Amino acid sequence: MLDNSHVKIDKQTLSFKSFFNKFIDENYTNRFLQGLLASKNIYSTGKTLKKRILLEIRAKFIQEQWYRKDLSETRFLIFYCLYWWNAMAIGYLFEIEVFRDLLKSGIKFKAHDLLIPLERFSFADLTISGLKGDVKSSTYFFTFIRSSNLDHDFYITRYFDKNSRKYHWFVILKSEHWHLINGEAELIIVPRLPKNFIKPIKFEFRGKWWYAINYNIWKNKMLIYQKGRY
Amino acid sequence: MNMKTIDNMNDQEFENTLDQIGANDPDMISAPDFMDTLWEMNSKNINNVIELTARIVNDHIQIEAPDGVAVRGNEVILGNQRIVIHWA
């Protein structure tokens, strides 16, 4: 909503989005990604580094007077930038976690290079056996699909189980993709509550069938497919 | 709940709000919400609703269904699908 709000800085008028790209993303994101990529334990490194960079961004806002307590309008800009940078950092953290897991599992894939901005914003986060995929750190994106599209062949995502306090990874994939790795489709009824998507869930979106399946099951089927056993 | 917007918080409340960003990484939507979205998407294509009534008679499930729906005890046949309902 705030993307198109404007800020006047050095006689230049910028949208919040442009301001974020120019002053925040360009200056902080690569350092965060380099830190993550160099770390063995990306989760703990990522958490610490993210917190540190958020504090740095806040300090920069004070130093440059982009945020002034006597000017309440400036609250929107600092909130917007911190919120989006944090959300972006969470996304990259999950993305790298996924890439490392796929690599460890022996899946052949090509991931975009996060350190090259043009690649970082490319359409697909990764390509596996010609299928284009996107990594989403939360199923939040799913609430908006009614006003947008599912343009990728598959989405690797996760949900947080409040009872077990754990994330469960799963994959949303086009039915062509599912048939490719699973053979004939089986009869599936949409259940009210998932059980880690061990049993695939089939659903229709804009006239096309999609499946939601447990990440490890998908990965194993993908591995078998890549080894040519299908 | 009385939620304050960014512009009507006092300075301390706003600073606390900024502190919260990055303090936790709560997932923005829980699985049941995701499933609700799926359920809604599937439901919108449905143009015929069949209502069944279940009763426990002598420890067995008895289902009553409208005409045209084949029912026997705890089993319902719909098209080429047989639905068996168990009492948990």
Interface residues (C-beta under 8 A of the other chain):
Chain A: K50 K51 L54 R58 K69 S72 E73 R75 F76 I78 F79 L82 Y83 N86 A89 I90 S138 T139 Y140 F142 T143 R146 R158 Y159 F160 D161 K162 Y167 H168 L187 V190 P191 R192 L193 P194 I201 F203 E204 F205 A212
Chain B: I6 D7 D11 F14 T17 L18 I21 G22 D25 P26 D27 M28 I29 S30 A31 P32 D33 F34 M35 T37 L38 W39 M41 N42 N45 Q81
